[in-house]
Amino acid sequence: MDVEEKFPVVDVTGIPEEIGAQHGKLLKNRIHRVIEFYSDVTKKLDEDGRESNRKYILNSARNFKNIIHAYNSDYSVEIESIAEASDVDPLWIYAINSRSEIMSNMENVSTECTALYFKNPRILGQNWDWAADFEKLAFIMRLTKPDGHKIIQVTEPGMIGKIGFNNSGLGVCLNFLHVDEELKGLPIHIILRAMLDSKSIEEAKDLAKNVGKGRSGNILMGDKNGKYQDIEFGGSEVYLLDAENNHFVHTNHFLKNEKLNSKPELLLSSFNRYKIASNLAKSYRTQSLELMKSILLDDTDSELPICRKYIPGRVMEKVGTICTILMDLNQEVMHITKGSPHHNPFTKISLN
């Protein structure tokens, strides 16, 4: 693997311990850089001091470690094998897998990502909007378990679950959502991995309804049979949205319970991206891969576009669309820009 390659494809196979060891060994340098990144940007807005910041992160990770282990000990084995192979404290790998919750609890609010599902062509896709640093840090994992179950996902070094699909034809997308309460539940990225380990959308839906309270985020999942389900996690509540239309759009505000959008002044981009994407999706009778590409790459609104150039963030130096991901669930193929869509063409990567 080229150490500086953008979005390299990394193949891992075996039982949890083997998968984690391969992940940690191959991504060791990037994992260390991710830890440095979150050590610097994940801080309370009223605090200074890198060491106090790191201490807070690790204390938080200790609590999430117990939650993850109680939910699925195989995920703990995988996480701790990543840590051993990359020569880092396991708590840092738990922190990476809980970074959405830790950042939310530290008041590091960010609005990111636009996600869509097209029912007829069975295509699921999204823009991943995050820190520009991850153009050179993120990677594509192809994972094969002993029973033949396969997953392809775009993720962060050290993180075991994110955006992708499996060989059962089930795919998942993620949008950040903010609630005004502390998040203490099973981390959203662990839920994403559990969904990707599921064999059907029904199994994944049941999983989502039974993971308990204490998290925030939106997961849009779809499958190769034309079924989809959107799930909003709103702290103490879980909302399953209607899944009857031919398409579905989600950005970074709550659709089911609008009262949870407590700071609308921070959601102007989300409201605008949702409006533009919904109008574009409705205006075409025929859905296609190319139509989804055109929606996710839309920047006709220069101030609040769907596809975003890098701009200074509240807590990060540069934030914008670091890649666009489309998943053809019938063909088991991912179409991805390895980096900002403004500067990188689509690359086609097969699950097999």
N, C-alpha and C positions, 0 to 999 in steps of 0.2 A: 504494500500500500504506500503510495506517495504521501509523505507526511503533510504536505501542503495542498493535496488535491481537494477540490471542493466536492462535498457530498460523496465521498467514496462509498462503494458498495462493499459491505463486510458480511461474509457468510459465517454463521455460527451454527453448530449442530450439537445434539446430545442431550444429556440430562442437565438439570439446572446448574449443577456445579461446573460442568464442562462448558456450558453456554457462557456462564459468567466469567470463567477463566479465559476463554477466547476473547470475549469482549474487552476485559481488562487489559490483557496483554497487547492486543492490536491497537487499542485506543488509549494507551497509557498516557502519552504526552498530551493528548487532547483533554483527557479527564483532568489532569493537573491544571490545564489552562481554564477549564470550566470552573473548577474550584476557585481559582484566582478571580475569575470574572464575578461569580456570585458573592465572594467575600467582599468585593469592592462595591457592588451596586445594591446588594440586598441589605439595606440599613434603615433604621428608624430615622424619620426625617428630622427629628429633634436631637439626634445623637451623632457624635463624632467618635473616632477611634476604631481602627481596624480590628484590634484584638477583642474589644468588647463586642464588636459586631460578630466576629467569628464565634465567640462564646455563646451568643444568643442563638445563632444558627444551629450550632451543635447541640445545645440544650433542647431546642425545638425538635431536631432530628431524633433525639433519644426517645421522645414521646411517640413520634411517628414510626420509629423502629418497632416498638411494641405493638402498635396497631397493625402494621403490615405483617408481622410475624403471626399474630393471632388470626389474621384473615387467611393467609396462605404461606405456610412455612417454606414452600419451594421458592417463592419470590425472595424470601430472606436469604436462602442459600445462594441464589443467583447474585443478589446484591453483594453479599459478603465475599463471594468468589471474585466478583469484579474488583472489589477493594483490595483483596490479597494480591491479585495479579497486577494491579496498577500501583501497588505499594502506597496506599493511602488508608487513613482511618476509615473503617466502615461507616461511621456516622456521616462522613461527607457524601458517600453514595446514597445513604438514606436521605440526606438533605437535598441532593439533586432530584431524587424521585418525589420529594415533597416540596419542591421549590415554589410551586404555585401557591400552596397554602402558607408557607413561611413568608413569602413576599407580601401576600395579602394581609397577614397578621402584622407585618411591619409597615403597613400603610404604603407600600410601594405599588400603587394602583396603575395599571396599564390597560388600554383597550387594544385588542389585537384580533385579527383574523376574520375572514369572510368565508362561510361554508355553504355549499349547495349540494343537492341531490336531484338528479334527473331520473324519473321513474322508468320511462320507456327504453332508453339506451342503457339503463343500469350503470350510471356514471356518478361517482361521488368525488367531490373536489373541494379544495380550499386554498386560500392564501395563508401562509404562515407569516404573520407580522410579528417581528421581535427584534432584538438587538442585532445590529449589523455584524457584530463579532461572530455570530453563528454562521455566517456565510463560510467561514474558514474552520468552524468547529463541528457543525452538524454532520451526520452521516446517515446512510441508508443501511439498515440491517435486514438481512435475509436469514430467517431463523427456521431450523428444521428440528422437530422433536422426534424422539424415538418411535412414536406411533405414526409418523408420517405427516403430522400436522405442520403446516408451513405458514409463516408470517413474513410479510415484507412491510417495513415501517420506516418513516423518516423520524429520527429521534436525536437526542443530545447525548454526548458521551457520558456514560454512567447511568443513563435513564433507560428503564426496561420497557416502557410503554408510551406510545404517542400516536402518530397519525399513520394509518396504514390499512392493510386488508389481509385476509388469510385464504387458504385454499378451499374453504367452505363457501367462498364468495361473499364474506361479510367484511365490511369496511367501516372505519370510524374516523370522524373529524372532531376537532376540539376548538371551542371558543372560550376565551376568558370572560367570566362574569364576576361582578363585585357585589358583596353583601356587607352590611354594617354589623358584622358579628365575627367573633373569633372562630377560625376554622380548626376543628379538632378531629375530624373524621378521616376515614381512609382516603389517602391522596388520590386526586383525580387521575394522575398518570398511572397509578396502580390499577384503577378501574378500567382505564383504556386497555392495559395489557390483559386484564382478565376477560374483557370483551373479545379481544383478538384471539384469546385462547378458547373462546366459545365456538361451538359448531353451528349455531344458528342464531338468527336475530331474536327468536323467542327466548332462547337460553340467555342471550345477552340482556334482553329486556328484563327478565326475571332477576338477573344478577343486579341490575341497576336499581330495581325497586326494593332490594333487600340488603343494601350495603349500609343502611343507617343514615344518620344525620351528620352535619358538621363539615360540609364542603361546598364550594361554589364553582360553577362552570357549566358549559353546555356541550353535550356530546350528540352529534348527528351521526347516526349509523344507517347504512343501507346495505342491501344485498343483491345478488345476481338474479333474484326472482322478482324484482320490482317492489320489494317491501322496504319500508324505511321507518325509522322512529327517531324523533328528537326528544331529548331528555334534558331538562333544565334542573340543575342542582342549586337550590336557593337556601343554603344554610340548614335550616330546620325542616325544609320541605323539599320534596322531589316532584317535579311536574312532567308528565308525559303529554306532549302536544299532539294534536290531531295529525294523522298521516294519511290523508285521503286525496290530496291534490297530486298532479303529475310532477310537481317540483316542490322543493322546500329550500328556503333561504334562512340563514341565521348569522347574526353578527355578534355584538357584545352588549346587548341589553336584553332584559327579560321580556318575553312575548306573552307568557301565560299570566303572570302576576306583575303588572306594570308598577305596582306600589313599591316593588323592590328596586326600581330605578331611582334611587333616592338622590342622586346627584346628576341630574340631566345635563348640567353644564359641562360635565366631563364625557358625555356620551354623544356629542354632536356628530363626530365621525361615524359612530356606530349607526345612529339614526339615518344618516345620509347614505352610507354604504348599503344598508338594508333596503332603503327606498329605491336606489338606482338598480341594484341587483334584482329586486322583485319585479320592477317595471320591465327590465330587459328580458327576464325569464318569461313573463306573461306575453310579451309582444311577438313571440315566435311560435308558430304552430308545431314545428318540428324541432325536437330536442336532439342535440348532438354533442360530441366531444368538442368540436370547433366552436359551438355556441357557448359552452361553458368556459372555454379558453377566453373567448372574447369578453365575457362578463367579468371574469376574474382579473383580466388585464386592463379593464376599463379605467381610464384616468381622465375622462372628459371633464369632470369637476376638478379643477386644478387645486382647489383648497382642501376638499375632503374627498379624495378619490378612493376607489376600491383598491387599486394597485398603487401602493404608496412608495414614494421616494423616501430616502433616509432624511429624517429631520431630528433635531435635538429632542430627547425625551425628558420626562420629569426627573428620572433618576438614572437614565442611561444616556451615553453620549450621542448615539445615533440609533433611531428606531424606524423601521419601515418593513416593506414586504421583502423577506429574505429568500422566499421561493414560492412557486405556485405548484400545487400537487393535484393531479387528476388521476382517478383510479377507475379503470375500465374493469368492472367486476366480472363481466362475462368472459373477457379475454385474459383475465388475470395479468394485466399489464398496468404499470404505473408510468404516467407521463409527468416529468418534473423538470423545472428549471433549476439547475444546480447553482443557485445564487439568485440575486435580484432579477426578476423578469424584465427589468429595464435593460439589462446587459447580457442576459444568458438565454439561449434558445432552449426549447424543450428537448429532453432526452427520454428515450423509451427504455424502461427496465422491466423485464419479465419476472414474475414470482419464481418461475422454475429455471 
